[in-house]
Amino acid sequence: MTTSKLVAKVISTKMTKTVVVAVETPKRHPLYGKFSRNTKKLKAHTDIQLVAGDMVEITSSKPFGKTVYFRVVRKVN
């Protein structure tokens, strides 16, 4: 199993040791060629003190709970 590393923006820090992050991926329209942003909200486990708006690097890991499958690796400047 390969681990995927993604850069995401922190949306919510209201849970204990868990943050909600948004991962944006650009998608190109097959006919017209215009790029649009697709946003996916994910929950990630963290021990780092974060605030909403921080950019973080997340990676897939073992399940920490029912909906938490990612963990925060580091804070990106």
Long-range contacts (C-beta under 8 A, 24 or more apart in sequence): 3-59, 3-60, 3-61, 4-59, 4-60, 5-57, 5-58, 5-59, 5-73, 6-57, 6-58, 6-59, 6-70, 7-55, 7-56, 7-57, 7-58, 7-76, 8-42, 8-44, 8-55, 8-56, 8-57, 8-58, 9-53, 9-54, 9-55, 9-56, 10-50, 10-51, 10-52, 10-53, 10-54, 10-55, 10-56, 11-41, 11-52, 12-52, 13-50, 13-51, 13-52, 15-43, 17-45, 17-46, 17-47, 18-43, 18-44, 18-45, 18-46, 18-64, 18-65, 18-68, 19-43, 19-44, 19-46, 19-50, 19-56, 19-72, 20-44, 21-56, 21-58, 21-70, 21-72, 23-58, 42-69, 42-70, 43-67, 43-68, 43-69, 43-70, 44-68, 44-70, 44-71, 44-72, 45-70, 45-71, 45-72, 46-71, 46-72, 48-72, 48-74, 48-75, 50-75
